[in-house]
Amino acid sequence: MKPVRELGSLAALGILLALGIGQLLGPALIELLRPTVGRGVRFPRLGRLTGAAFDRPLLGILPFAAVGVGALVCLGSIELNSNPLSFLPPKSALLEHYRYVAEELSGLSPLEIVLPTPGGWNNPSVWARAEEIAQRLESDPAVAKVRSPLALLRKLNQWDHDLDPEYYRLPDDAEAADRLLERIDPALEPELRELVAADGESIRLSALLTAMDSEHFGEVEELAETLARQGFGEEAGVTGIVPLLVDAETRLVGSQLRSISLAALVVFVSIWIGLRSLWWSAVAMVPNLVPVASVFLIMGVAKLPLDPGTIMVAGVALGIAVDDTVHLVTSLRRHCAGRPSRHAVEQAESEVGGAVIITTATATVGFASLIVARFLPIRYFGLLTSVAMLVALAAALFLLPAILGLRYHRSTTDQQRTVAP
């Protein structure tokens, strides 16, 4: 999806530029301005809270494990949303105009049903079967009307009888239909050619849908394909913009899952290159996955659809969460000096925890400002990203010490068992 791809590429470029500018311009500004060095903002209780997570690792792990399980449960209930009209506020004038066109005039999205008619379409048995398909489709609330060559035949028959309303019906037989078509007005021939093949060996019914979302698309497409094959055999089928949109949504979900998996792999390799430790890299990855899981959990519980805005949140959450994690893991590794301890955890959290909290709060406020947007995908993007960042901060501050505490207590228990007679 082009907007998603552009966001990723431009965001990556912006981060690289920010890194270069910060490394070059930052020291120059410090040297030039010589700012006063202060203590900065401190969170005195943070060390004790993280120390408690270290001492009781299960209490620190279980809430985040529940988030992961909840995300797996909700993943199947998240619905796709390809309807661009739902991106607008409910009282938007543009939305009202679209609804009027869809329901009162012409419909919005065409679904084409191709029916094979070997031997020609001027056959009353073909008319009856095609008429049944059109009537069944028009009875569906999602279909405004069905364009059919049979409607043209009815109109020609009425015109041939001085516009008598009683003759707005199909001709009595194939010969009568041929006579009508031989005298057809040249202005109507393009319309006929749109619905009937030049050799007469196939016809097309065009169902105009009032909806633009994939849920109705899929239902009407399935109904149309079933009716067409029941009446005209396996060679009948559906085509047009509707099946293409349904297929595009399926591909969109697959590409999103692949992109998240690729992002997680790249993040893990990058952390491993920086830390040079497989164990510490694995520990650092766990808190990065929790915000992604929280996004899917919130979307499932709040019934938020997967649309162009929300589809980007998981990747953004993964990319932002790793920033806090790397800072904390680097400090934890330095203070642990080979073996985790509560004192080391408290020192590390006190050292960088305040900075992590401030940067997360600043970024959260920035993303939260998108909540006032009138374009709903942008609003959902800001909301979910803000929540994901807060979850990422909680995971970095408490899940990391809990994982280290779990290893510490397990290794202590193993040593006690080895020493015991």
N, C-alpha and C positions, 0 to 999 in steps of 0.2 A: 504494500500500500504506500503510494508515493509520499503522502504527508508524514507517515510514520518514519519512512526512510530518511526524509529530509530532516526531521527533528533529530534523529539519531546522529546523522553526519554533521549537522551544524552544531549540535550540543557538544559532540566530541571535539570539533575544531575549536569551539569557544573555550573549552576546558584547557586544551593545549596552549592556546594563546594566553589564557589567564595564568597558567603555570609559568610560561616564559616571561611574561610581564612582571609577575610577582617576584621571580628570582632576580630579574635585572633591575627593575624599577624600585622594588621594595628596599633593598639595602641602600640604594642611592638616596631615597627619601629619608630614611633613618639617619643617614650621615648628614644630610642637609638640614633637617628639621630638629634633630637631636631631641626627641620627645622624652618627657620625664618618665622614668621607670617606676611603676607603682605595683601594688600587690595584685590588683585586678579583682575580679569577682570570684569568691570562694564559696564552696558548699560544704560546710564543716561536717554535716551529717552523712554526706554521700559515702564516705569511707566505711562508716558503721553499717549502712544499709547493704552495701556490696559485700562487706564482711559477713553479714548475716546470710546472704545468699551463698557464700562460700561454705559456711558452717552447716547450712541445711540445703544441700544442692537439689534435693527432690522438690522442695517448695519453690525453688527458683526455676526448675525445668518444667514442671507440670503445667503452669499457665501457658507457656509457649508451645508445649506439646499439644495442648488442647486447641490452640489456634491452628496448628498444622492439621490435626484431625478434622476440625471443623471446616477447614478449607477444602480438604478432600471430599467431604460430604457435600458441600455446597457447589463444588466445581461442576457437577452434572446439571445443576438447576439454573446456571447462568445462561440467559438467553441472548442470542445474537440480535442485533438491531441494525438493519440496513435502511430503515425508513428515514430519509432526511427530514421529513416533516416533523418527526418526533424530537428533532434537535431544537425546535423553536419553542418559545413559551406558549402555553395553552391558549392565551388570549391574543396571539399575534394576528394581525390583519392578513399577513401573507398566508398563514395557515388556513384562515377562513376562506380565502380565495381558492386555495388548492382544494379544499373540501367541496366547495361549490362546483368546481369544474369536475371533480371526481364523481360526485353523487348526482348532479343534475344535468351535466352536459355529456362529456365524452369518455370519462374514465381517465386513468393515468398511465398504466403500464400494460402493454399488449402481451398476451400469451397466444402463440400461434399453434393451431392444431392442424397437422397435415394428414389428409385422408386419401389413400389410394383408391382410384375409381377405374380399374381396368375395363376397357371397352367403352369408356366415355362416362361423363357425369350426368348426362341427360337420361336418367333412369329413375323412375318413381321409387324403386327400392332403395337407391342411394339417397334420394331425398328424405325418405322416412327415417333412415338411420342417422343421417346428418342432422335432421330436424330434432331428433330425440337428444342428441348430444348438446345442441345449442340450447334447448329448453332446460336440460338438467343444469348446465353451467349458469344460465341466466337466473335460475332459482337460488344460486349461491349469493349470500349478501355481499361477498367480496367482488362480484362481477357486475359491472354497470350494464353492459350489453355485449352481444356477440355479433360481429359482422360476418355475414354469410352470403354466398352467391344466391342462396334461396330467397333472400329478401329482395334481391334485384329481380329475380324471376317473378315474384309476387307483384312488384311494382309494374313491371312490363305487362303482366296480364291485366292489371287494373287499367293501365293506360290504353290497352287495346280494346277495352270495353267502356270507353268514354269516362274513365275515372270513377266508375261505379264502385262504391266501397265494398259491395258484396263480392267483387271479383279480385279483392286483394287476397289472393290465395294462389297456390301453385297450379300450374296448368294441369289439364286432365291426363295428359300422357306425354311421352317423349316427342312425338311429332308436333304437338302444339308448342312445346318448348322450343323446338328447332325453328319453327316459324317465327316465334317471338324474337329469338336471338338473331335471325337473319335480318330483321328490320330494326335492330337496335340502333339507337342514336349514337353517332360517332363520339359524342361527348361522354357517353357512359362506358365506352370500350376500355379506357384505362382502369376504371374501377373493376370491371369484369376480369381483366388480365391480372389484377392484384390478387384475386381470389380463386381463379381457375387457371390451371396450366394451359399453355398454348395447344398442347395435343389433347387436352381434356382428360388426361389420365390421372389427374389428382386435383383436389380442391383444398382450400384453406379456410378454416374458421378462425377468426381473430377475436379472442375474448379480452375485453378491456376491463382491467381490474380497478376497483376504487381504492384499493390499499397499495402501499408501497413497502410493506415490511415482509421479511422473509417467512414469518409464520404463515401468513395468508398465501404467500407465493407458493410455498411448499404444498399446502393443502389443495389449492386449486390445480396446481400442476399434476399432483398425484391423481386427483379426480379426473382431469381431462385425459391423461394418458390411459387410465383404466377404461373410460368410456370409449375412447378412440380404438383401442385394441379389441375391446369386446365387439364393437360394431364393424370394424374394418380389418381385423387381423393384426398380426405382429408387425407388419410394415408401416402401420400408422404410428404417429409419434407427435411429440410436442417440441417446439423450438421458440426462438424469440428472446426478448430481453429478460423475461422472468426466469427461465432456466439458467441463463448466464449469471444473473445476480445470485441465485441460490448456490450455484457452483462456486462463484467468487467468494461467498461467505464461508463455505467449507474450506476453501484454500486459505482464506484469511486466518481462520483459527489454527490450521496446521502450521502456517508460517509463523504465527505468534508463538506457538509452543516451541518450534525449532529455534526461534530467535532468543527466547528466554533460556533455553538449554545451552545454546552457544554462548550467550552472555555469561551464564554461570560458569561455564568451562573456562572462558577467557579470564574472568575475574579470579578464579581459583589459580590458574597458571600464573597470573600476574602477582598474586599474593605469594605464591610459592617461590617465584623468582626473587621477590623482595626479602622474604623471611628465611629462605634456604632451609626450611624445615617442613616436612610433609605433615607432621602432627600439628604444629601450630597453624599451618595453612588450613587443615581440615577444621580445627577449632574456630578459626576466623570465619569460615564459610557458613557455619551453622546460624549465627545471628543475622547474616545477610539474607538467608532464605525466609526467615520469619516475617519480615515486612511484605514479601511477595505473597506469602500465605495469607496474611491479614487482609490484603487487597481482595483476594478471591473470597474470603470469608465475608467481608463487608458487602461485596457485590451480591453474594448469594442471599444473605439475610435481608438486605435492603431492597432486593429485587432490582438492582441496577443492571442495565443491559451492557453487553459487550459492544461498544461502538468505537468510532475513530478516536475518541478521547480516552476512554477507559482502557482501550487495548494497549496504550502506551505506558500505563501506570506501573505495571510489574517490572518492566525493564528500567524505568526511571528509578523506582524504589530500590532495585538491586544495585544500580550504579551509585546512588547516594548513600545507601547504608554502608557500603564498603569503606567509605571515608572514615566514619566514626570507628568502625571495627579495627581498621589498620592502626590508627593512633593508639587505641587501647591495647591491642595485642602487642604492639611494639614496646609499649611501656611495661606491660605485664611480663613479657619475656625478659626484659632487662632486670626487673626487680625480683623475679622468681629465681633467677640464677640456677637453673637446673631442676628445681623442685618447687611446686606451688605451695604457698602458705598464706594464711589470712593476712599477716602483716604485709607481705608483698602485694597482695591484692589491694589492700587499703592504701598503700603508698602509690601504686599505679593509678588507681581511680582518683585519688586526691590530686595527683600531678596533672593529669590531662582531662579528668572528668568535667571540670568547670568549662574548659574550652569547648569540649564536645557538646555540652548542654547549650552553650551560647550560640554556637554555629548552627545547631539543629533548630533552636528556637527562631533564629533569624531566617533560616531557609523556610521553616514551616509557615511563618507569617507571610513570607513572599508568595508561597504557593496558595495559602489560604485566601489571599486577595482575589484569586480567580473565582471564588465562590459567588461573587456578585455578578459574574458575567451572565448575559442573557442567552448566550449559546450554550445549551445544556451539556454537550460533551466537554466543553472547556470547564464548566462549573463542576462536573463530576471529576474531571482530571485534577482540579485544584483540591477538592475535598479529599479524594482518595490518596493523593500524594502527600498531603499534610498529615493524614492519619498514619500512613506508612512510615513517614519520617519519625513520628513520635514512637511508633512501635519499634523501629530500628534503634532509636536511642535507648528504649527500655531493654531491648535484647542485648545491646552492647554493654549496658551498665550492670545488668543482673544475670543474664543468661551466660555470659562469658565466665564470671566468677563461679557460677553454679557448676559449669562443666569442669572447671579447674578443681573445684571442691570435690566433685564426684571422683575425679582421678586421685586426688590427694587421700581421701578417706579410703578408697579401695586399695591404694598402695600401702597405706598404714595398716589396714587389716591384713593384707598379705604378709607384711613383715612380722606382725604379731603372731600369725599362725606359724611362720617359719621359726621364730625364736621360741615359741611355746614348746615344752617338753612333750 
